[in-house]
Amino acid sequence: PGIAISGSATLAYLSGQFLGAFVGATIAYVAYKRHFDAETDADKKLAVFATGPAIRALRWNFATEVIGTFTLVLVILTFGHTPSGLGPAAAALLVVGIGASLGGPTGYAVNPARDLGPRLAHALLPVRKPAPAPADAVPVPVGSGAPAPTTSPDAHATPSAKDSDWGYAWVPVLGPLVGGALAGIAAQFLF
């Protein structure tokens, strides 16, 4: 007997995952707010929230996400029929194995909500604001002969909304959707 899947149940499931990822990212931001405020590297801040490629080659990044998600969904459908049927420990180890083997190129979202919810939180939260000057910073008077500050002039510049890397965001969203759909189709024919 198969599991009855309705449009409303699917929408509720997807919305719950997205909302859970967004809320989780927001809680992480609150817990580490002082760290985000002190960090000047915008890429490091984004990496806490969203996946990103080691080498930006969008077609290859997309293919990696498809392969990782295909593997995850096919194994779950083949051995357990559902993530709970496979067992939480086995499903977790499967995700770890996929991450260890295929995670390097993209950070392996393998779930659209895992990337999109936190990426949206990154765009909406004040995480991207500039880090304040250190409390012990001493201003250097002009013409004093003191060396110029070593930070670049834009080190504390406010990043724009594009720093949430929306140009890449489609990869960890569409890749897992395609990979999951292909695995569902394959499972019907293979097993």
Backbone as CSV, one residue per row, in Angstrom:
resi,resn,N_x,N_y,N_z,CA_x,CA_y,CA_z,C_x,C_y,C_z
1,PRO,0.831,-1.186,0.000,0.000,0.000,0.000,0.873,1.246,0.000
2,GLY,0.573,2.140,-0.933,1.322,3.385,-1.034,0.764,4.451,-0.106
3,ILE,1.508,5.475,0.042,1.099,6.606,0.858,0.290,7.539,-0.026
4,ALA,-0.888,7.939,0.447,-1.718,8.866,-0.318,-1.091,10.257,-0.269
5,ILE,-0.869,10.798,-1.437,-0.250,12.115,-1.521,-1.258,13.055,-2.168
6,SER,-1.598,14.111,-1.449,-2.522,15.103,-2.003,-1.773,16.414,-2.187
7,GLY,-2.353,17.289,-2.990,-1.740,18.592,-3.217,-1.654,19.405,-1.931
8,SER,-2.715,19.357,-1.125,-2.706,20.141,0.121,-1.698,19.577,1.121
9,ALA,-1.576,18.252,1.189,-0.595,17.655,2.098,0.829,18.004,1.654
10,THR,1.053,17.978,0.343,2.375,18.327,-0.186,2.696,19.785,0.098
11,LEU,1.730,20.657,-0.106,1.934,22.082,0.171,2.219,22.320,1.656
12,ALA,1.486,21.643,2.524,1.705,21.778,3.967,3.100,21.261,4.348
13,TYR,3.498,20.146,3.772,4.809,19.560,4.056,5.931,20.492,3.601
14,LEU,5.835,20.994,2.369,6.864,21.891,1.844,6.905,23.207,2.629
15,SER,5.738,23.749,2.947,5.680,24.987,3.728,6.281,24.791,5.114
16,GLY,5.994,23.657,5.721,6.556,23.362,7.042,8.069,23.255,7.009
17,GLN,8.594,22.611,5.990,10.051,22.506,5.866,10.686,23.876,5.650
18,PHE,10.108,24.659,4.761,10.637,25.988,4.478,10.587,26.861,5.731
19,LEU,9.440,26.864,6.409,9.293,27.674,7.613,10.258,27.199,8.708
20,GLY,10.398,25.901,8.850,11.330,25.369,9.842,12.769,25.784,9.562
21,ALA,13.165,25.753,8.295,14.522,26.173,7.927,14.714,27.661,8.174
22,PHE,13.695,28.464,7.859,13.773,29.909,8.083,13.871,30.218,9.576
23,VAL,13.027,29.578,10.379,13.044,29.813,11.827,14.360,29.325,12.429
24,GLY,14.846,28.182,11.984,16.127,27.676,12.483,17.268,28.633,12.185
25,ALA,17.276,29.187,10.973,18.321,30.155,10.608,18.203,31.424,11.441
26,THR,16.976,31.840,11.717,16.764,33.033,12.544,17.252,32.797,13.968
27,ILE,16.982,31.630,14.508,17.462,31.290,15.858,18.990,31.263,15.883
28,ALA,19.599,30.702,14.845,21.067,30.687,14.772,21.606,32.115,14.726
29,TYR,20.940,32.978,13.986,21.369,34.377,13.928,21.312,35.015,15.314
30,VAL,20.208,34.805,16.029,20.068,35.390,17.366,21.148,34.850,18.300
31,ALA,21.380,33.553,18.245,22.377,32.937,19.130,23.794,33.443,18.850
32,TYR,24.090,33.744,17.603,25.440,34.154,17.218,25.504,35.619,16.769
33,LYS,24.542,36.423,17.184,24.475,37.805,16.725,25.780,38.560,16.932
34,ARG,26.374,38.442,18.098,27.618,39.161,18.369,28.735,38.717,17.421
35,HIS,28.739,37.459,17.062,29.743,36.954,16.128,29.519,37.524,14.733
36,PHE,28.249,37.566,14.313,27.941,38.150,13.007,28.300,39.627,12.983
37,ASP,28.030,40.318,14.084,28.363,41.737,14.156,29.869,41.967,14.059
38,ALA,30.660,41.062,14.612,32.113,41.231,14.616,32.776,40.783,13.316
39,GLU,32.121,39.897,12.590,32.715,39.357,11.358,32.587,40.370,10.218
40,THR,33.680,40.593,9.520,33.662,41.529,8.386,33.547,40.822,7.037
41,ASP,33.783,39.527,6.980,33.755,38.784,5.724,32.318,38.368,5.397
42,ALA,31.715,39.021,4.419,30.327,38.746,4.040,30.145,37.314,3.548
43,ASP,31.151,36.742,2.902,31.037,35.367,2.406,30.940,34.373,3.563
44,LYS,31.681,34.614,4.631,31.600,33.727,5.798,30.223,33.796,6.434
45,LYS,29.655,34.983,6.475,28.315,35.129,7.040,27.294,34.377,6.188
46,LEU,27.358,34.535,4.881,26.422,33.857,4.000,26.564,32.343,4.107
47,ALA,27.785,31.850,4.276,28.018,30.405,4.341,27.323,29.756,5.537
48,VAL,27.034,30.521,6.573,26.290,29.985,7.711,24.849,29.705,7.302
49,PHE,24.323,30.486,6.391,22.920,30.403,6.024,22.651,29.583,4.770
50,ALA,23.496,29.667,3.778,23.182,29.079,2.482,24.363,28.279,1.946
51,THR,24.039,27.347,1.066,25.099,26.577,0.422,25.734,27.417,-0.674
52,GLY,26.901,27.021,-1.072,27.595,27.725,-2.145,28.609,26.804,-2.789
53,PRO,28.930,27.063,-4.032,29.836,26.181,-4.750,31.297,26.438,-4.411
54,ALA,32.089,25.389,-4.422,33.536,25.543,-4.282,34.097,26.162,-5.556
55,ILE,33.593,25.713,-6.683,33.924,26.287,-7.992,32.598,26.612,-8.660
56,ARG,32.413,27.855,-8.990,31.135,28.290,-9.555,31.061,27.924,-11.038
57,ALA,30.375,26.835,-11.307,30.097,26.364,-12.661,28.663,25.857,-12.599
58,LEU,27.718,26.725,-12.864,26.316,26.476,-12.535,25.758,25.169,-13.084
59,ARG,26.091,24.805,-14.317,25.582,23.532,-14.854,26.136,22.341,-14.081
60,TRP,27.416,22.391,-13.747,28.022,21.302,-12.974,27.494,21.304,-11.546
61,ASN,27.320,22.487,-10.954,26.758,22.582,-9.605,25.342,22.002,-9.586
62,PHE,24.556,22.343,-10.603,23.196,21.816,-10.723,23.224,20.288,-10.820
63,ALA,24.105,19.766,-11.667,24.208,18.308,-11.830,24.577,17.631,-10.515
64,THR,25.470,18.233,-9.754,25.865,17.655,-8.466,24.686,17.604,-7.507
65,GLU,23.886,18.668,-7.475,22.700,18.673,-6.614,21.687,17.615,-7.069
66,VAL,21.526,17.456,-8.373,20.621,16.427,-8.892,21.111,15.049,-8.462
67,ILE,22.389,14.776,-8.627,22.948,13.460,-8.284,22.816,13.182,-6.788
68,GLY,23.163,14.153,-5.959,23.075,13.959,-4.509,21.649,13.690,-4.057
69,THR,20.705,14.465,-4.559,19.311,14.287,-4.159,18.738,12.999,-4.746
70,PHE,19.102,12.687,-5.977,18.673,11.425,-6.589,19.109,10.253,-5.716
71,THR,20.348,10.270,-5.286,20.877,9.191,-4.444,20.109,9.103,-3.126
72,LEU,19.913,10.235,-2.484,19.199,10.259,-1.200,17.792,9.697,-1.346
73,VAL,17.041,10.212,-2.296,15.644,9.805,-2.445,15.539,8.359,-2.923
74,LEU,16.385,7.949,-3.862,16.316,6.575,-4.361,16.612,5.568,-3.249
75,VAL,17.627,5.829,-2.443,17.950,4.897,-1.348,16.809,4.846,-0.341
76,ILE,16.251,5.986,-0.001,15.132,5.999,0.950,13.939,5.243,0.383
77,LEU,13.605,5.496,-0.879,12.462,4.807,-1.482,12.721,3.315,-1.656
78,THR,13.949,2.945,-1.930,14.281,1.542,-2.158,14.307,0.740,-0.861
79,PHE,14.970,1.278,0.157,15.161,0.502,1.378,14.138,0.777,2.473
80,GLY,13.575,1.959,2.480,12.693,2.269,3.590,11.327,2.766,3.198
81,HIS,11.142,3.098,1.947,9.895,3.640,1.414,9.586,5.048,1.935
82,THR,10.027,5.398,3.132,9.923,6.754,3.696,11.158,6.980,4.559
83,PRO,11.488,8.236,4.857,12.635,8.460,5.755,12.467,7.767,7.102
84,SER,11.242,7.738,7.647,11.054,7.069,8.941,11.135,5.555,8.780
85,GLY,10.750,5.033,7.598,10.853,3.599,7.354,12.291,3.139,7.272
86,LEU,13.156,4.003,6.772,14.578,3.679,6.705,15.194,3.726,8.096
87,GLY,14.625,4.544,8.941,15.147,4.723,10.295,15.955,5.996,10.373
88,PRO,15.790,6.736,11.460,16.469,8.030,11.554,17.992,7.920,11.520
89,ALA,18.548,6.918,12.152,20.011,6.788,12.156,20.523,6.458,10.754
90,ALA,19.846,5.545,10.077,20.266,5.175,8.723,20.109,6.353,7.760
91,ALA,19.001,7.088,7.879,18.795,8.253,7.009,19.857,9.314,7.279
92,ALA,20.185,9.518,8.552,21.224,10.502,8.903,22.577,10.073,8.353
93,LEU,22.906,8.807,8.472,24.180,8.318,7.938,24.218,8.408,6.421
94,LEU,23.082,8.208,5.785,23.002,8.360,4.337,23.305,9.804,3.935
95,VAL,22.720,10.761,4.647,22.986,12.167,4.360,24.458,12.495,4.604
96,VAL,25.034,11.975,5.670,26.462,12.200,5.944,27.315,11.611,4.821
97,GLY,26.957,10.412,4.367,27.707,9.788,3.270,27.620,10.588,1.982
98,ILE,26.434,11.106,1.691,26.278,11.941,0.498,27.101,13.208,0.650
99,GLY,27.073,13.788,1.826,27.858,15.002,2.067,29.350,14.759,1.935
100,ALA,29.816,13.631,2.460,31.246,13.318,2.387,31.694,13.028,0.959
101,SER,30.811,12.442,0.168,31.212,12.063,-1.183,30.859,13.107,-2.249
102,LEU,29.750,13.802,-2.087,29.297,14.731,-3.118,29.138,16.171,-2.623
103,GLY,29.404,16.414,-1.360,29.149,17.733,-0.794,30.149,18.807,-1.155
104,GLY,31.346,18.431,-1.529,32.390,19.414,-1.815,32.062,20.422,-2.896
105,PRO,31.535,20.005,-4.024,31.295,20.974,-5.098,30.248,22.046,-4.778
106,THR,29.217,21.709,-3.983,28.116,22.665,-3.794,27.722,22.912,-2.348
107,GLY,28.180,22.115,-1.425,27.703,22.228,-0.057,26.463,21.377,0.181
108,TYR,26.025,20.660,-0.814,24.910,19.708,-0.860,23.669,20.105,-0.066
109,ALA,22.827,20.888,-0.699,21.544,21.228,-0.085,20.663,19.977,-0.021
110,VAL,20.573,19.231,-1.094,19.730,18.041,-1.289,18.307,18.206,-0.757
111,ASN,17.895,19.432,-0.526,16.543,19.756,-0.092,16.355,21.249,-0.361
112,PRO,15.377,21.617,-1.176,15.220,23.037,-1.506,15.028,23.931,-0.284
113,ALA,14.297,23.442,0.712,14.030,24.254,1.903,15.303,24.509,2.703
114,ARG,16.252,23.582,2.675,17.480,23.719,3.445,18.258,24.960,3.025
115,ASP,18.203,25.302,1.765,18.928,26.469,1.280,18.033,27.704,1.191
116,LEU,16.840,27.559,0.669,16.003,28.723,0.391,15.523,29.426,1.662
117,GLY,15.093,28.669,2.663,14.633,29.282,3.917,15.730,30.088,4.599
118,PRO,16.897,29.502,4.845,17.979,30.268,5.465,18.515,31.392,4.574
119,ARG,18.519,31.203,3.265,18.985,32.267,2.370,18.049,33.476,2.464
120,LEU,16.750,33.213,2.555,15.799,34.300,2.721,15.997,34.983,4.085
121,ALA,16.259,34.200,5.117,16.550,34.785,6.434,17.778,35.685,6.348
122,HIS,18.809,35.232,5.635,20.023,36.036,5.459,19.701,37.364,4.788
123,ALA,18.810,37.332,3.810,18.458,38.553,3.089,17.628,39.505,3.950
124,LEU,16.809,38.959,4.852,15.901,39.787,5.633,16.473,40.245,6.977
125,LEU,17.321,39.435,7.568,17.894,39.790,8.875,19.014,40.817,8.708
126,PRO,19.330,41.546,9.753,20.407,42.545,9.649,21.810,41.927,9.731
127,VAL,21.942,40.666,9.349,23.232,39.978,9.407,24.252,40.624,8.479
128,ARG,23.784,41.285,7.431,24.684,41.832,6.429,25.156,43.237,6.761
129,LYS,24.732,43.767,7.917,25.158,45.124,8.257,26.660,45.147,8.520
130,PRO,27.285,46.300,8.420,28.728,46.372,8.629,29.094,46.115,10.080
131,ALA,30.249,45.520,10.262,30.750,45.294,11.617,31.179,46.637,12.205
132,PRO,30.889,46.855,13.489,31.306,48.114,14.097,32.824,48.163,14.264
133,ALA,33.338,49.362,14.354,34.773,49.503,14.595,35.081,48.949,15.978
134,PRO,36.230,48.303,16.164,36.581,47.773,17.479,36.592,48.888,18.519
135,ALA,36.175,48.519,19.751,36.094,49.505,20.835,37.451,50.116,21.157
136,ASP,38.513,49.361,20.940,39.844,49.872,21.278,40.527,50.559,20.094
137,ALA,39.764,50.804,19.019,40.346,51.470,17.852,40.664,52.925,18.193
138,VAL,41.820,53.341,17.824,42.251,54.713,18.082,42.294,55.445,16.757
139,PRO,41.549,56.565,16.633,41.600,57.291,15.367,42.988,57.847,15.114
140,VAL,43.398,57.802,13.863,44.714,58.320,13.480,44.509,59.704,12.875
141,PRO,45.071,60.743,13.520,44.915,62.090,12.962,45.600,62.217,11.612
142,VAL,44.948,62.946,10.723,45.506,63.185,9.399,46.795,63.992,9.558
143,GLY,47.828,63.582,8.823,49.109,64.296,8.860,49.949,63.983,10.076
144,SER,49.582,62.946,10.853,50.338,62.632,12.065,51.572,61.804,11.763
145,GLY,51.674,61.296,10.538,52.808,60.440,10.211,52.557,58.989,10.584
146,ALA,51.427,58.695,11.240,51.103,57.319,11.615,50.703,56.547,10.365
147,PRO,50.991,55.235,10.340,50.621,54.444,9.164,49.102,54.405,8.988
148,ALA,48.686,54.310,7.755,47.262,54.237,7.440,46.699,52.911,7.927
149,PRO,45.420,52.865,8.218,44.811,51.598,8.631,45.019,50.540,7.551
150,THR,45.125,49.270,7.983,45.414,48.195,7.044,44.154,47.615,6.416
151,THR,42.972,47.986,6.901,41.758,47.452,6.291,41.446,48.214,5.022
152,SER,40.817,47.538,4.098,40.452,48.190,2.842,39.323,49.174,3.119
153,PRO,39.169,50.195,2.295,38.138,51.189,2.549,36.731,50.617,2.561
154,ASP,36.520,49.502,1.854,35.179,48.937,1.834,35.026,47.739,2.758
155,ALA,35.956,47.519,3.662,35.880,46.360,4.553,34.625,46.398,5.410
156,HIS,34.156,47.584,5.746,32.967,47.695,6.575,31.782,48.244,5.796
157,ALA,31.859,48.197,4.483,30.767,48.720,3.660,29.553,47.814,3.787
158,THR,28.392,48.379,3.728,27.165,47.602,3.807,26.956,46.854,2.504
159,PRO,26.883,45.522,2.576,26.655,44.753,1.356,25.246,44.996,0.822
160,SER,25.058,44.792,-0.437,23.734,44.946,-1.030,22.963,43.635,-0.901
161,ALA,21.697,43.660,-1.268,20.865,42.463,-1.170,21.396,41.332,-2.042
162,LYS,22.151,41.657,-3.080,22.667,40.587,-3.931,23.688,39.728,-3.191
163,ASP,24.151,40.185,-2.031,25.095,39.385,-1.282,24.477,38.129,-0.684
164,SER,23.177,37.953,-0.826,22.553,36.683,-0.462,22.718,35.690,-1.607
165,ASP,23.401,36.105,-2.659,23.750,35.293,-3.828,22.532,34.651,-4.485
166,TRP,21.552,35.490,-4.799,20.339,34.999,-5.452,20.614,34.465,-6.842
167,GLY,21.714,34.860,-7.465,22.065,34.333,-8.774,22.401,32.845,-8.742
168,TYR,22.790,32.349,-7.580,23.100,30.934,-7.414,21.932,30.168,-6.786
169,ALA,21.012,30.860,-6.161,19.967,30.224,-5.344,19.131,29.198,-6.094
170,TRP,19.002,29.343,-7.396,18.185,28.384,-8.147,18.813,26.992,-8.153
171,VAL,20.131,26.907,-8.048,20.809,25.604,-8.106,20.389,24.693,-6.950
172,PRO,20.487,25.148,-5.671,20.089,24.269,-4.573,18.573,24.144,-4.394
173,VAL,17.800,24.840,-5.217,16.351,24.674,-5.176,15.911,23.727,-6.298
174,LEU,16.269,24.054,-7.534,15.828,23.227,-8.669,16.573,21.896,-8.760
175,GLY,17.857,21.871,-8.421,18.619,20.618,-8.469,17.979,19.521,-7.628
176,PRO,17.683,19.790,-6.349,17.014,18.770,-5.542,15.606,18.408,-6.028
177,LEU,14.877,19.381,-6.558,13.549,19.051,-7.084,13.652,18.093,-8.263
178,VAL,14.592,18.354,-9.170,14.790,17.470,-10.324,15.319,16.113,-9.865
179,GLY,16.313,16.111,-8.992,16.878,14.849,-8.509,15.858,13.995,-7.787
180,GLY,15.025,14.616,-6.952,13.989,13.875,-6.234,12.944,13.303,-7.164
181,ALA,12.539,14.099,-8.154,11.545,13.615,-9.120,12.101,12.457,-9.938
182,LEU,13.343,12.584,-10.396,13.955,11.492,-11.170,14.089,10.216,-10.327
183,ALA,14.413,10.368,-9.059,14.528,9.188,-8.182,13.167,8.531,-7.973
184,GLY,12.134,9.365,-7.842,10.792,8.803,-7.699,10.373,8.018,-8.926
185,ILE,10.678,8.545,-10.078,10.373,7.859,-11.324,11.195,6.566,-11.446
186,ALA,12.484,6.672,-11.153,13.366,5.497,-11.254,12.934,4.393,-10.308
187,ALA,12.518,4.770,-9.098,12.111,3.764,-8.128,10.890,2.975,-8.618
188,GLN,10.026,3.605,-9.379,8.855,2.922,-9.910,9.243,1.835,-10.909
189,PHE,10.323,2.075,-11.641,10.740,1.143,-12.691,11.779,0.124,-12.211
190,LEU,12.591,0.525,-11.237,13.675,-0.353,-10.800,13.262,-1.361,-9.749
191,PHE,12.340,-0.991,-8.905,12.033,-1.874,-7.773,10.561,-2.090,-7.600
